[in-house]
Amino acid sequence: MHQENLEKNSNLRILKEIAELLNEGTEISPLLSGVLKKLLQVTGVTTGWIFLIDKEGRHTLGAAENLPPALCKNDCEPLKRGSCYCIEGFKKGALTRASNIIECRRLERALNFEHAETKGIRYHATIPLQSGDEVFGLLNVAAPGKKEFGRNELALLESIALQIGSAIKRIRLTKKEKEMALIEERNRLARDLHDSVNQLLFSLTLTARGGMEMTEDPQTKNTFYHIQNLAQEALTEMRALIWQLKPSGLEKGLIEAIKGYGEMLGLHVKTKLSGLVSLPSNIEEALWRVSQEALNNCKRHSGQNDVLVSITVKPCKVYMTISDAGCGFHYEKGNELPSLGIESMQERIESLGGNFELQSEPTVGTTIIAQLPY
C-alpha cells in the first residue's frame, strides 16, 4: 500500500509539472519540444518523438529528443519518411489507447543498415494525442532494453498524451479566433474606406469633370482635367487597397480571387490549375498576398496587360508561377532584389519554409516562382 501511494504521488507530481508547462505554451512546435524534454526528465524513458498527423493521414515530426543515431541521421529521415504500424493504425482508427509496439518497422529498417546504431532501443510505446473526439498525432517513447511498458506506465503516458492533445486543441482554437478577429478587422476597415474616402474621391472626380465642362478658359480647364486624373488614380489605388483588405471572390477559391483582382486592375489574367486540394489558410493567404504584389508590379511596370498565373498542387507542396511577357529588366539570381515589394514576397514565402525565385530579362518579361510546403 505504501509503495502504491508513493507511485500515485509521483504520477500526480509528473502530471502537475507537465500541465504547468503546457498551460504556458502558445506555439505548438516549441510546446511539443518542451513537454518532450520534461517527460524524459521526470519519467524513466530516455527517448521520445511526436508525430503530428493531419486529416489526410500525412505525418510530420513535431518533436524529438535524445534519438539514437539510427533514427536521427539525415535530419531524422527514418522518422519523417515512410509509414509504420503506428501511422497505419492511427489512420485506420485502430490505435485508440496506449500500446506497446513490439515490432517497430522504423527501428527494424534502421537496424538493417550497415553501422546502424539504436543504443539498445528495439521497441517503443505509442500513445494517441487526443482531446475529446479529435486526434492530432502520436507520442512515442522508448528506453534501452525495455521491451514493454507496464499497465501503470501506459496509464500515466495516456494521461500525459491527453494533456498534450488538449494543449494542441487550445492553441489551434486560439489561432483560429485570432484569424477570425483579423479578418473581421480587415472587413471593418474596408467598409470604412469604401463609405468614406472612396466616396469622397469619387465625388472629387465628378466635381472636377463638372468644373472642366463649365469653363471655357483653357488653363482652368486643364487644371480641372489634371485634378480629375489625379482623383481617378487615387480612386483606383483605393479600390485596390479595399480589394486587398476584403478580397471579393477568395471564398470561391484562390484562382477566382486572383482573376478578380487582376480584372479590377485592368489586367487579362489567364489561369492554370493542376491538382485539387484544400490548402491551409496560412498557405492560401501567403499565395494570395504574393499574387497581389506581383499583379500590381505587372500593372505598373511591365507595359503588358496579359498575365499567366499557374498553380500546381502536389503531395505536401504547392507551386505558384506568375509571369508576363512585358519589358522586363536585368536581374541575375543571387543579386539583391530590385524592390521592397519583391523582398516582402520573398520574406513571406521563406517565413513559411518555402522557396522564392525571381526571373527577368529585358524585352522577355518577368516571372515569379513560389514553392510552399503544406
N, C-alpha and C positions, 0 to 999 in steps of 0.2 A: 504493500500500500504506500509506504514511504517513497519507494522508487517511482511508483506511478505518479505521485504528487509532484516529485521533482521534475519528471518528464513533462507533466502538464504545465507546470510553472515555466519551464524552459521554452516550451512551444508558444505559450502566451507572450513571453518576452520577445521571442523572434517575430511573432505576428505584429506586436506593437511597434517594434523598431522598423519593420518593413512598411507598415501602414503610415508611420510618420514620414518616412522617405517618400512614399507615393503621393501623399497629400500635398507635398511641396512642389511636385512636378507640374510643369506647364507645357513641355515639349516631349513628344513620345520617345524620340531617339535617345536623348540623354537620360530620360527617366528609366528606360529599359537597361541601359548600361549601368546606371547607379544601383538599381534594385538587384541586378545580377551580381554585382560586386558584393553587396550587402548579404545576399543569400549565401554566397560562398564563404563569407566571414563568419556567419552565425550558425551554419549547419555543417554537417560532415562531408558535404560534396566538395569536389575540387575543380570541377569543370562544368561549364554551362553554356548553352546557346539558346537563342529565342528566334523562332520563325514567325514572321507576320505573314498571313495568308489572306489574299483578297477574295472577293466573291467569285472570281473566275478561276480560283484554285492556284493562282500564281503565288509563289512564296519568295520572300526576301529575308535576308539575315538581319534581324532587328538589333541583335546584340550578341556578343560572345566574350567569354572570359576564360583565360588560362587553358586555351585549346592545346592539344598535343600537336607536334609538328605535322603529323599526317593530315590533320584537318585544317590547319591554318596556312598551308603552302599556297602559293599563287593567290594571295589575298582571299583566303578561305574558299577557294574554288570548289573543293569537295563538298562543302555545305551549300554553296549558292547554286550549284548546277545539279541537274538530275532529280530523280524522285526517290522515295523510300517508303517503307511501311507506314511511318508516321504521317507523311503528307497524304499518301493514298487513303489511309484510314480516316484522316481528318476530312478529306473531300467527300468520302462516301458516307460520312456521318456515323461511322462505326467506332470512332475514338472519342468517347464522351467522358471517360474517367482517367485518372492517373494510372499508367500501365508500365510494366517492366518490358523493355524491348530486348529480348534475348538474342535476336539475330538482326543486327543493325547493318543494313546494306551499305551505308556510307563507310562505316568502320571496316567492314569486310573488304570493300573495294580499296580502301586506303592500305590495308594490310597486304594486299596482293601486289602493291607497287614495291619495287626494289628500294631498300633502305627506308621504307615507311616506318614511322615510329608513333605509337599511340600511348606510350608511357603507362602501359598496363591497363588501359581502358579498352574493354571489349564490348561492354553492354551499357545501357543507359535507361533512365526512366523518362517518359514523355507525358506531359500534362497539358490539357487544353486550356487556353486562356479565354475565359468567357465571362459574360455578365448577363444574367437572365437567359434569354433565348439567343443572344448574339455571341458569336465566337470570332476571335480575332487572330488566333495562331496557336503556337505550341511552345511550351517551356520544356527544355531538355536538360537533364542534369546527370552527371556521372562521377565516378571515383575509381582510382586504380584498383583492380582486383575485385571490385564489387559487382556481383552477378545480378543481384536483385535487391530492391528496396522493400523493407517490411511494411506491414499494413499501416502502422502508425506514421512511418516516414511518408508514405504516399498520401495519407490523410493531411499531414502538415503541408506537403507540396501542393495539394489541391486547394487548401485554404489560401496559400500564397498566390497561386495562379488566379484564384478568384479575385483577390485584391488587385493584381496586375490588370486583369480584364476590366474591372470596374474603373481603374485609373485611365486606361486607354479610352474607354467609352466617355468618361468625363471630359478628357482633353479634346476628343473629336467633337463632342457636342458643344463645348465652349468655342472651338474654332468655327463651327458652323454658325453659331449665334453671332460671332464677330463678323463673319462674312455677310450674313443677312443684314446686320446693322450697317455695314459699309455700303451694301447695295441700296438700302433704304436712304442713306445719307446722300449717295450719288443721285438717286431719283429725285430727292427733295431739291438738291442744288440745281439739277437740270430743269425742274419745274420753275424754280425761282428765276433762272436765267431766261427761260422761254417767256415767262409772263412779264418780265421787267426789261432787261437790257435788249433782248431780241426784239421786242415790240417797239422800243424806243428807236433802235437802228432802222427798223422797217419804216417808222414814221418819218425819220430823217431822210430816208431815200425818197419817199413820196413828196416831202416838203421841197427838197432840192429840185425834183423833177417839175413841181408846180412853179417854183421860182424861175426856173430856166424858161418855161413856156410863157411866163408873164412879162418878161423883159425883152427889149429889143437891143439893148446895149451889148455888143459882142464881148466886152471884158467881163461884165456882170454875168452874162450867160455862160461864159467859160468857167467862171468861179463856181456857179451852181453845178455845172457839169462835173467839175473836179470833186466837189463835195458829194455829189451823188455816187461817183465811182468809189470814193473812199468809204462811204457808208455801205455800199454794196459789198465791198471787200470785207469790211468788218462784219457784216451780216453773214457772209459765207463762213468766215472764221468762227463766228459764234455758233452757227448751226453745226459745224464740225465738232466744236467743243461739247455741245449738248449731246451730240451723237456718241461721243466718246464716253460721256458720263452715263448715258442711258441708251445703249445701242438698240435701235429698233430692228428686231429680227434675230438677236442672239438666242432667244428662246426657241427659235426654229432651227438652230444649228449654226455652227461656226461659219460654214461656207456661205449660208444665206446672209449672215451678218456682214461678212467681208464684201460680198457682192453689193449689198445695200449701201455700205459706207462708200464704196468706190463710185457707185451711181450718184450719190449725194455730192461727191467731189467733181462729178462730170467725167469720170473715167469709164472706159468699157472694160470690165473685168471678166476674163474667161477663167473658169474654174475647172479643176480636175480632182476628183476624189477617188482614192484607191483604198479599199478596206473600210469596214464599218465597225465602230466601237464607240461606246460612251466614255469619253475622256474625263479624267478627274478635273474638278472645277479649276484648280490652280494651273493645270496644264492648258486647258482651254483659254483661261484668262491670259496667260503668257502669250500664246499664239495670236490671240485677238489683238493685244496691245502692240505686238511686233508688226502685225499686218497693217494696223492703223498707221504707224510711223512710216512703214515702207510705202504705203499708198500716198501719204502726204508728201513724201520726198519725190515720188514719181510725178505727182501733180505739179510740184514747184520747180523741179529741176530737169526732168527727162525730156521735155518737149514732145512727148508722146501721150496719147490717151489710152492706148491699149496695154493691158497688164495681164500676165498669166499667173494665176495662183494655183499651186498644186499641193495637195495634202495626201500623204501616203501613211497609212497606219499599219504597222507590223507588230508582231508579238513583243510587247514590252517597250516599243519605241515608236515615235511618230515623227515624220519628216514634213517640213513645210518649205516650199520654194516659191519665191515671189520674184518675177523677172519682167523687165521691159526691154524694148529694142530702141531706147532713146539715145541721147547724145553721149551718155556715159562719162567716165573720167579716168585718169591714170591712177591705178591702185595695184600694189603688189602685196601678196599675202605676207603677213608679218609686220607690215608698216603700221604706223599709227592711224587709227580710224579717222576719217575726214570730218566727222561732226559729232556733237554731243548726242544727237538723236540716235545715230547708229551705235554709239557707245552704250547708250541706255538699252538698246535692243540686245546687244551682246551681254551686258550685265544681267538683264532679266533672264535670258536663256541659261547662262552659266550658273546663276544662283540656284537653278533647279537641276543642276548636274548635266546640262545639255551642252551641245556644241553649236557655235555660231560661225558662219563664214560669209564673207563679202567678196563678190567678184564684179569687176567693172573694167571696161575698156572704152576709149573714145570711139564714138560712132557705132559701137557694137551694142551697148546697153549695160544695165546693172542687174545683178541677181543677188538676192538674199537667201541663204540656206540656213534653216534652223532644225536641229535634231534634239528631241527631248525624250528621256526615259519616262515611263509611267507604270 
